[in-house]
Amino acid sequence: MNQMKGNKNLLSEKEERFSSAGFIFAAIGSSVGLGNMWKFPYITGENGGAAFFLLFIVCLVLIGLPVLLAELAIGRSGRGSAATSFMRAGGGKSWFAAGMLQVLAPFLILSFYIIVAGWTLNYSMIAFNGQLFSTTDYAGEFNSFVSGYMPIVWQGIAILITAGVVILGVSGGIEKFNKVLIPGMVVLLVVLMIRAVTLPGASAGVSFFLKPDFSVLTAESALVALGHAFFSLSLGMGILLTYGSYVDKKQSLGTAAIAIGAGDLLYAFIAGLIIFPTTFSFGIAPDQGPSLIFIALPAAFSAMPFGALFGGLFFILLAIAALTSAVSLLEVPVSFTMERWNWSRKRSVWILTLICFLLSIPLAMSLGMFPELTIGGKSLFDGLDFITSNIMLPLGGLLITIFAGYFWKGAAEAAGLQARWFRVWLFMLRYVAPILVFLVLLHTSGIIYF
């Protein structure tokens, strides 16, 4: 702690800043990850389709955006790493543990996230060269792949790409990377959406996604929707605290928060218009869980004209989404180590990349080669996913709402909102968000069920 207090403000001395547009691109890149293309479709399928999507929108706007704005404002006010943002914003030493939670969580998430990122890179290649469609046993193909050593090779490639971007810095690496890939992602989304909605029988999938039946919603659906709003916006994992510290003081955080939320929502909307028309067109149940992407959808692509092309484009889209998020996840601990030990960016990136890759190896092995590697009755991969996504992230989001709503005296100035909007924002953070996020934490951790 003394060493941290003795250091100069690293972010003002050594770091570049995002441009206004670059910051929004980077923040959108962190949020439009695998969650909205992989997780969102199947949880929407499990919870009734259109009604759940509308509930997700409500949660994102009323709860997600206020918390997102709080994270950005704390980060810009503190001008430190995620570990010290609370303290620098006036929270005192007692908030250091809350900050460390938001450094540890993204690092642990990255250790299994790059595994799935590696899968998407592999599937992009084998879809384009036709190998993916040389068999009709897609479950066997996937299980054979994850049970071998190749996932370790591919996750190594994924983490090296991630490291290569982060090592170039904020404006020279992260900003430029997202400015190139996010527009490319939009083009791919539109192409795949047009292909999906023009498939025979696609209208049934469009109706499932856009015509709500509110009778299917439950209290559990509401908590799942709120939890996914947090996950899809990258809340509670230190990313927006860190990115907020790179934002110029002239940047309107309210406008940025709306732009990030809109980008995330648009991505989820188009993802739904890709997944559901495709699944309904080929008679695939949309509630199959994670296997939907790597097992069910390849079967659909194989049956459509130019399936290898569209399948390859789809997995490239997934790979872009995975890598833009991975870059954000790595930047959080990199920022911390640079501040805490005064490491250079290059040293921080390579040390953390090596540790992360070594940690990811047993996680990948627990899915196939060594299924006896378990924690709490789950594979190491699933166990770490549960701990981070279901406990650490909701807890981090809860601490954000409590700090911003009750302990932060500089909230009004840092948020830069007009008085009437500041009162609304503060009301949500004090009286609505903490209760709902606490219920999400109880639900995702398995303490309460409906």
Backbone torsions as a table, in degrees:
resi	resn	phi	psi	omega
1	MET	NA	-43.9	-179.9
2	ASN	-62.3	-37.9	179.7
3	GLN	-63.6	-38.8	179.6
4	MET	-65.6	-40.3	-179.1
5	LYS	-68.9	-30.7	-178.2
6	GLY	-77.6	-22.6	-179.9
7	ASN	-69.9	150.5	170.1
8	LYS	-69.6	163.4	176.5
9	ASN	-65.0	99.1	-173.0
10	LEU	-57.6	-40.2	-173.4
11	LEU	-68.9	-26.5	177.8
12	SER	-89.0	-21.8	-176.7
13	GLU	-89.0	-40.8	-169.5
14	LYS	-115.4	-22.6	-171.2
15	GLU	-94.1	147.7	170.5
16	GLU	-77.5	175.0	175.5
17	ARG	-116.0	153.6	169.9
18	PHE	-69.5	147.0	163.4
19	SER	-74.0	167.7	-178.9
20	SER	-59.2	-49.0	179.9
21	ALA	-69.1	-39.2	-178.9
22	GLY	-62.9	-38.6	177.7
23	PHE	-61.9	-45.1	-178.7
24	ILE	-66.4	-41.2	176.8
25	PHE	-60.1	-45.0	-178.2
26	ALA	-65.0	-42.4	-179.8
27	ALA	-67.1	-39.4	175.9
28	ILE	-65.2	-39.3	177.7
29	GLY	-60.1	-35.1	178.6
30	SER	-71.5	-31.4	-175.0
31	SER	-87.4	-34.2	-176.9
32	VAL	-87.7	61.1	-179.9
33	GLY	-93.2	-155.1	-179.2
34	LEU	-64.5	-23.4	-175.4
35	GLY	-56.2	-45.6	-176.1
36	ASN	-78.7	-20.1	178.3
37	MET	-100.4	-25.8	-177.3
38	TRP	-103.9	-52.8	-175.1
39	LYS	-82.9	-43.7	-175.2
40	PHE	-56.8	-46.4	-179.0
41	PRO	-60.5	-41.9	-175.1
42	TYR	-78.2	-30.7	175.6
43	ILE	-73.6	-29.5	173.8
44	THR	-67.2	-41.6	176.6
45	GLY	-62.6	-38.5	179.8
46	GLU	-70.5	-23.8	-174.0
47	ASN	-113.1	22.8	167.5
48	GLY	98.7	0.6	173.6
49	GLY	87.1	-121.0	-168.8
50	ALA	-59.0	-41.1	-178.9
51	ALA	-62.0	-39.0	177.9
52	PHE	-67.5	-38.7	178.7
53	PHE	-61.7	-41.9	176.9
54	LEU	-64.4	-38.8	177.6
55	LEU	-64.5	-39.3	176.0
56	PHE	-60.3	-42.6	178.8
57	ILE	-61.3	-44.8	179.7
58	VAL	-60.8	-45.3	-179.7
59	CYS	-63.7	-40.6	-178.9
60	LEU	-64.7	-42.5	-175.9
61	VAL	-75.3	-47.3	-172.6
62	LEU	-81.4	-30.6	-177.2
63	ILE	-115.5	-47.0	-175.5
64	GLY	-62.3	-47.0	-177.6
65	LEU	-66.0	-42.2	175.2
66	PRO	-58.9	-40.7	179.8
67	VAL	-70.6	-38.2	176.7
68	LEU	-59.3	-46.0	178.7
69	LEU	-62.2	-38.4	178.8
70	ALA	-62.4	-44.2	179.7
71	GLU	-62.3	-45.8	179.6
72	LEU	-61.5	-42.5	-178.0
73	ALA	-67.5	-40.3	177.5
74	ILE	-63.6	-43.5	179.6
75	GLY	-62.1	-44.8	-179.2
76	ARG	-70.0	-34.7	178.7
77	SER	-69.8	-40.5	-177.2
78	GLY	-78.0	-32.3	-178.9
79	ARG	51.8	38.5	177.7
80	GLY	-134.1	-169.1	174.8
81	SER	-72.8	173.4	177.9
82	ALA	-60.3	-28.7	-178.0
83	ALA	-71.0	-30.4	-173.8
84	THR	-112.9	-0.4	-178.1
85	SER	-59.5	-41.8	-179.6
86	PHE	-62.7	-44.8	-178.9
87	MET	-66.1	-45.0	-178.2
88	ARG	-66.5	-26.0	178.1
89	ALA	-83.5	3.0	175.9
90	GLY	105.6	13.5	-176.6
91	GLY	-83.5	-16.4	-179.1
92	GLY	84.0	171.2	-175.6
93	LYS	-62.5	-26.7	-177.2
94	SER	-64.4	-17.2	-179.3
95	TRP	-94.8	4.0	179.2
96	PHE	-64.0	-39.3	-179.9
97	ALA	-62.2	-38.7	177.8
98	ALA	-62.5	-39.6	178.0
99	GLY	-67.2	-40.2	179.7
100	MET	-64.5	-33.9	175.5
101	LEU	-57.3	-36.9	-177.2
102	GLN	-86.0	0.0	168.1
103	VAL	-96.2	-41.8	-178.2
104	LEU	-68.7	-42.2	-175.9
105	ALA	-57.8	-51.4	-178.9
106	PRO	-65.1	-32.1	178.3
107	PHE	-65.7	-42.9	178.4
108	LEU	-67.5	-39.5	177.7
109	ILE	-61.7	-42.1	-179.5
110	LEU	-59.8	-33.6	-176.4
111	SER	-64.9	-28.2	173.7
112	PHE	-104.3	-20.0	178.8
113	TYR	-66.0	-38.1	-179.0
114	ILE	-69.0	-21.2	175.8
115	ILE	-65.0	-48.7	179.1
116	VAL	-67.7	-36.0	175.5
117	ALA	-59.4	-40.3	176.4
118	GLY	-63.3	-38.7	176.3
119	TRP	-58.7	-44.8	-177.4
120	THR	-65.1	-37.1	176.9
121	LEU	-64.4	-43.5	178.8
122	ASN	-62.5	-46.2	-177.4
123	TYR	-67.8	-30.3	175.0
124	SER	-60.5	-44.5	-177.6
125	MET	-67.5	-49.0	-175.1
126	ILE	-74.5	-19.0	173.8
127	ALA	-73.2	-44.6	-178.7
128	PHE	-67.7	-37.7	-178.3
129	ASN	-86.0	0.1	175.4
130	GLY	87.9	-8.4	-178.1
131	GLN	-61.5	-36.5	-178.4
132	LEU	-61.0	-33.0	-174.2
133	PHE	-100.3	15.4	177.9
134	SER	-82.9	-3.6	178.9
135	THR	-137.1	158.7	174.5
136	THR	-103.1	-3.6	179.7
137	ASP	-93.7	77.7	-175.1
138	TYR	-72.9	-29.0	175.1
139	ALA	-67.0	-43.5	177.8
140	GLY	-64.4	-38.7	178.1
141	GLU	-60.8	-46.8	-178.5
142	PHE	-67.2	-46.0	-179.2
143	ASN	-63.7	-36.4	177.0
144	SER	-65.5	-39.8	-179.5
145	PHE	-64.5	-51.5	-175.2
146	VAL	-72.1	-14.5	179.9
147	SER	-88.8	-4.6	-178.7
148	GLY	-105.0	-164.8	-178.1
149	TYR	-92.4	-14.2	-176.1
150	MET	-61.7	-35.1	176.5
151	PRO	-55.9	-33.9	179.6
152	ILE	-66.9	-38.6	177.0
153	VAL	-63.0	-46.7	-176.4
154	TRP	-69.3	-36.9	177.8
155	GLN	-69.8	-28.2	173.3
156	GLY	-64.5	-41.5	177.3
157	ILE	-64.0	-42.2	-179.2
158	ALA	-62.4	-42.9	-177.8
159	ILE	-73.0	-30.3	176.9
160	LEU	-68.6	-40.3	175.8
161	ILE	-61.2	-44.9	179.1
162	THR	-59.4	-47.8	-179.7
163	ALA	-62.5	-38.8	-179.3
164	GLY	-62.2	-33.8	177.9
165	VAL	-74.4	-48.8	-174.4
166	VAL	-65.5	-33.2	-177.0
167	ILE	-67.8	-20.4	179.1
168	LEU	-80.1	-7.4	174.5
169	GLY	100.5	-173.7	-174.3
170	VAL	-73.6	-60.3	-177.9
171	SER	-80.5	-37.4	-177.0
172	GLY	-78.9	-21.5	-178.1
173	GLY	-116.3	-69.5	-173.1
174	ILE	-62.7	-47.2	-178.0
175	GLU	-64.7	-48.7	-178.2
176	LYS	-64.5	-39.2	179.1
177	PHE	-58.2	-47.9	-178.2
178	ASN	-72.6	-33.8	178.2
179	LYS	-64.2	-29.1	177.9
180	VAL	-83.6	-46.9	-171.0
181	LEU	-79.5	-35.0	-177.5
182	ILE	-64.1	-47.7	174.2
183	PRO	-59.3	-38.6	176.8
184	GLY	-62.5	-37.2	177.6
185	MET	-64.1	-40.5	179.2
186	VAL	-61.0	-43.7	178.8
187	VAL	-60.4	-46.6	179.1
188	LEU	-62.3	-41.6	178.7
189	LEU	-58.5	-47.1	-177.6
190	VAL	-65.6	-43.0	179.1
191	VAL	-60.6	-47.0	-178.4
192	LEU	-69.3	-34.7	177.6
193	MET	-64.6	-44.6	178.9
194	ILE	-60.9	-43.0	178.2
195	ARG	-62.2	-41.5	-175.7
196	ALA	-68.3	-46.5	-174.4
197	VAL	-75.2	-10.8	177.2
198	THR	-99.9	5.6	176.3
199	LEU	-72.5	151.9	175.7
200	PRO	-60.9	130.8	179.0
201	GLY	79.5	7.1	-177.7
202	ALA	-67.6	-23.6	-176.2
203	SER	-60.6	-30.5	178.3
204	ALA	-65.6	-38.3	177.5
205	GLY	-69.2	-38.1	176.9
206	VAL	-63.0	-43.3	178.4
207	SER	-62.8	-42.6	179.0
208	PHE	-58.7	-36.9	-176.1
209	PHE	-84.9	-27.7	-171.4
210	LEU	-115.8	-11.8	178.1
211	LYS	-107.7	103.7	-171.4
212	PRO	-75.9	144.8	169.5
213	ASP	-123.3	98.1	-172.3
214	PHE	-71.5	-11.7	179.1
215	SER	-68.4	-18.4	-177.5
216	VAL	-84.5	-12.2	-177.1
217	LEU	-76.0	146.0	176.9
218	THR	-131.9	173.3	175.5
219	ALA	-61.5	-35.0	178.4
220	GLU	-65.5	-37.0	177.6
221	SER	-58.2	-40.2	-179.1
222	ALA	-63.4	-42.4	-179.6
223	LEU	-70.3	-36.8	176.8
224	VAL	-64.3	-42.3	179.5
225	ALA	-63.4	-43.6	179.3
226	LEU	-66.7	-41.6	178.2
227	GLY	-61.1	-39.5	-180.0
228	HIS	-73.1	-32.1	175.3
229	ALA	-59.1	-41.8	177.1
230	PHE	-64.6	-46.8	-176.4
231	PHE	-65.0	-43.5	-175.1
232	SER	-70.9	-26.1	178.0
233	LEU	-89.5	2.6	-179.0
234	SER	63.0	36.5	179.9
235	LEU	-84.4	149.3	175.1
236	GLY	76.0	10.8	-178.9
237	MET	-125.4	18.9	171.4
238	GLY	80.8	-10.6	-175.9
239	ILE	-65.7	-49.4	-176.9
240	LEU	-74.0	-26.8	171.0
241	LEU	-62.8	-45.3	-178.9
242	THR	-68.4	-47.7	179.3
243	TYR	-64.2	-35.1	177.8
244	GLY	-60.6	-31.7	-180.0
245	SER	-71.4	-16.1	179.0
246	TYR	-96.7	3.6	-175.1
247	VAL	-89.7	136.3	176.6
248	ASP	-65.2	148.1	-178.3
249	LYS	-65.0	-20.3	-180.0
250	LYS	-81.7	-13.9	-179.4
251	GLN	-66.6	130.5	175.3
252	SER	-77.3	110.8	-178.2
253	LEU	-70.3	-33.9	178.0
254	GLY	-62.1	-45.7	178.1
255	THR	-64.5	-40.7	179.6
256	ALA	-63.8	-42.1	179.9
257	ALA	-61.3	-42.2	178.9
258	ILE	-64.8	-42.1	179.6
259	ALA	-63.3	-41.9	179.5
260	ILE	-65.8	-44.9	178.6
261	GLY	-62.4	-40.9	179.4
262	ALA	-64.8	-41.1	178.3
263	GLY	-63.2	-42.5	178.5
264	ASP	-64.0	-43.5	-178.8
265	LEU	-67.2	-41.3	179.0
266	LEU	-63.2	-40.4	178.5
267	TYR	-62.4	-44.1	178.8
268	ALA	-63.6	-40.0	-179.6
269	PHE	-62.6	-48.8	-179.3
270	ILE	-68.2	-35.8	176.4
271	ALA	-58.3	-42.6	177.6
272	GLY	-62.6	-37.7	179.6
273	LEU	-77.4	-5.7	170.8
274	ILE	-94.4	-50.0	-172.4
275	ILE	-71.1	-51.2	-171.0
276	PHE	-70.7	-43.3	173.8
277	PRO	-60.1	-37.0	179.6
278	THR	-66.9	-46.5	-178.0
279	THR	-66.2	-42.0	-179.7
280	PHE	-69.3	-34.7	179.6
281	SER	-62.6	-33.4	-176.9
282	PHE	-109.7	15.2	174.3
283	GLY	69.1	33.2	-179.4
284	ILE	-100.6	131.1	177.8
285	ALA	-67.4	131.3	-176.2
286	PRO	-82.6	4.6	-176.2
287	ASP	-114.7	34.5	-174.8
288	GLN	-83.4	0.4	-179.6
289	GLY	78.9	-160.0	-176.0
290	PRO	-58.2	-26.0	-179.2
291	SER	-65.8	-15.2	179.8
292	LEU	-54.8	-43.3	-173.4
293	ILE	-75.4	-45.4	-170.5
294	PHE	-96.9	-9.0	-179.1
295	ILE	-121.6	-54.1	-174.6
296	ALA	-73.3	-46.1	-175.8
297	LEU	-67.0	-37.0	174.4
298	PRO	-56.5	-34.3	177.0
299	ALA	-64.4	-38.3	178.1
300	ALA	-66.8	-44.3	-179.9
301	PHE	-62.6	-36.3	-178.6
302	SER	-65.5	-25.1	-175.9
303	ALA	-92.3	-7.8	-178.1
304	MET	-101.8	153.6	176.1
305	PRO	-58.3	138.5	-178.2
306	PHE	57.1	35.6	-176.6
307	GLY	-60.8	-37.0	180.0
308	ALA	-63.0	-39.7	179.0
309	LEU	-64.8	-51.3	-176.9
310	PHE	-69.9	-33.0	175.6
311	GLY	-65.2	-42.6	177.6
312	GLY	-63.0	-42.8	178.1
313	LEU	-62.6	-38.9	179.7
314	PHE	-62.2	-46.5	-178.1
315	PHE	-73.6	-27.9	171.0
316	ILE	-63.9	-41.6	176.5
317	LEU	-57.8	-46.1	177.4
318	LEU	-61.1	-41.6	-178.9
319	ALA	-64.1	-42.0	177.3
320	ILE	-61.0	-46.7	179.6
321	ALA	-59.8	-41.7	-179.2
322	ALA	-66.0	-42.8	-175.2
323	LEU	-72.4	-38.1	178.0
324	THR	-63.6	-36.2	176.8
325	SER	-73.1	-38.6	179.6
326	ALA	-61.4	-38.4	177.0
327	VAL	-59.1	-44.2	179.2
328	SER	-64.1	-41.5	-179.1
329	LEU	-63.7	-40.0	-179.1
330	LEU	-71.7	-34.1	-177.2
331	GLU	-62.0	-30.5	-177.3
332	VAL	-62.7	-56.8	177.6
333	PRO	-67.8	-28.6	176.0
334	VAL	-61.7	-45.7	177.7
335	SER	-58.9	-40.2	-179.5
336	PHE	-66.2	-47.9	-176.7
337	THR	-67.1	-33.5	176.0
338	MET	-64.4	-39.4	-179.2
339	GLU	-76.7	-43.5	-172.5
340	ARG	-71.8	-44.5	-175.7
341	TRP	-114.3	6.2	179.3
342	ASN	59.7	33.5	177.1
343	TRP	-73.1	155.4	170.8
344	SER	-72.2	160.6	178.0
345	ARG	-61.5	-42.3	-178.9
346	LYS	-59.8	-46.4	-179.9
347	ARG	-64.2	-43.5	-179.7
348	SER	-59.8	-46.4	-176.6
349	VAL	-63.4	-47.0	-175.0
350	TRP	-71.2	-37.3	177.9
351	ILE	-65.6	-47.0	-179.0
352	LEU	-68.0	-35.5	178.0
353	THR	-64.0	-43.1	179.2
354	LEU	-63.8	-46.7	-179.9
355	ILE	-61.5	-44.2	-179.0
356	CYS	-62.5	-43.6	-179.7
357	PHE	-64.4	-43.4	178.6
358	LEU	-62.7	-38.5	178.0
359	LEU	-67.1	-33.1	-176.9
360	SER	-72.4	-22.5	-175.7
361	ILE	-63.1	-53.5	177.4
362	PRO	-64.1	-28.1	177.2
363	LEU	-64.4	-44.2	178.6
364	ALA	-66.6	-40.4	179.8
365	MET	-64.0	-29.3	-177.5
366	SER	-69.1	-14.3	-179.5
367	LEU	-87.9	-11.4	-177.5
368	GLY	-156.0	-62.0	-174.1
369	MET	-65.6	-40.7	-177.6
370	PHE	-132.5	75.4	-178.1
371	PRO	-65.3	-13.0	177.9
372	GLU	-74.1	-9.6	175.4
373	LEU	-77.0	97.3	-173.9
374	THR	-130.3	163.6	172.7
375	ILE	-146.2	122.0	-178.8
376	GLY	61.1	33.2	-179.8
377	GLY	81.0	1.0	178.6
378	LYS	-114.4	159.6	171.7
379	SER	-60.7	158.3	178.3
380	LEU	-56.3	-39.5	179.3
381	PHE	-60.4	-54.5	-177.8
382	ASP	-67.3	-34.4	179.9
383	GLY	-65.7	-43.8	179.3
384	LEU	-69.8	-36.1	175.0
385	ASP	-59.4	-44.2	-179.6
386	PHE	-63.7	-46.0	-177.1
387	ILE	-63.0	-44.9	-176.6
388	THR	-75.6	-51.5	-174.3
389	SER	-72.7	-36.3	-172.9
390	ASN	-96.7	-18.5	-178.2
391	ILE	-120.5	-56.1	-173.2
392	MET	-67.0	-42.5	-178.0
393	LEU	-69.0	-49.0	175.9
394	PRO	-60.8	-36.4	177.9
395	LEU	-65.3	-41.8	176.8
396	GLY	-61.6	-42.3	177.4
397	GLY	-64.4	-38.1	177.9
398	LEU	-63.4	-42.6	179.2
399	LEU	-65.1	-35.8	176.3
400	ILE	-60.0	-48.7	-177.3
401	THR	-63.6	-39.8	-179.7
402	ILE	-67.1	-44.0	-179.8
403	PHE	-64.1	-50.6	-177.0
404	ALA	-67.6	-33.9	-175.9
405	GLY	-82.3	-29.7	-170.4
406	TYR	-124.4	-27.3	-170.8
407	PHE	-110.8	-12.6	-170.0
408	TRP	-98.9	107.4	-177.7
409	LYS	-75.5	-24.4	-177.8
410	GLY	-94.7	17.5	-174.6
411	ALA	-60.9	-43.3	-176.0
412	ALA	-61.7	-47.9	-178.3
413	GLU	-67.0	-42.1	-176.8
414	ALA	-68.5	-38.4	-178.6
415	ALA	-72.0	-30.0	177.6
416	GLY	68.1	29.8	-178.9
417	LEU	-95.1	152.4	172.2
418	GLN	-64.9	157.1	-170.9
419	ALA	-54.3	-46.4	-175.7
420	ARG	-66.9	-37.2	178.8
421	TRP	-73.6	-32.0	176.8
422	PHE	-64.3	-39.3	179.0
423	ARG	-63.9	-40.6	178.1
424	VAL	-64.4	-46.0	-179.5
425	TRP	-60.0	-46.1	-178.6
426	LEU	-66.3	-37.2	177.6
427	PHE	-61.1	-44.5	179.7
428	MET	-63.2	-41.3	-178.1
429	LEU	-71.4	-30.6	-176.9
430	ARG	-86.5	-41.9	-166.1
431	TYR	-116.6	-14.8	-177.3
432	VAL	-113.7	-58.0	-175.1
433	ALA	-57.8	-46.4	-177.5
434	PRO	-59.5	-39.7	-179.0
435	ILE	-65.9	-47.5	-177.5
436	LEU	-68.2	-41.0	179.1
437	VAL	-66.9	-35.8	176.5
438	PHE	-63.6	-39.6	176.6
439	LEU	-64.9	-38.9	176.1
440	VAL	-60.9	-43.9	179.2
441	LEU	-60.8	-44.0	178.3
442	LEU	-63.5	-37.7	-178.3
443	HIS	-73.1	-49.8	-176.4
444	THR	-67.4	-29.1	179.1
445	SER	-80.8	-6.8	176.8
446	GLY	89.5	11.0	-178.5
447	ILE	-78.6	-37.2	178.6
448	ILE	-125.7	147.8	175.5
449	TYR	-133.6	162.2	177.6
450	PHE	-123.2	NA	NA
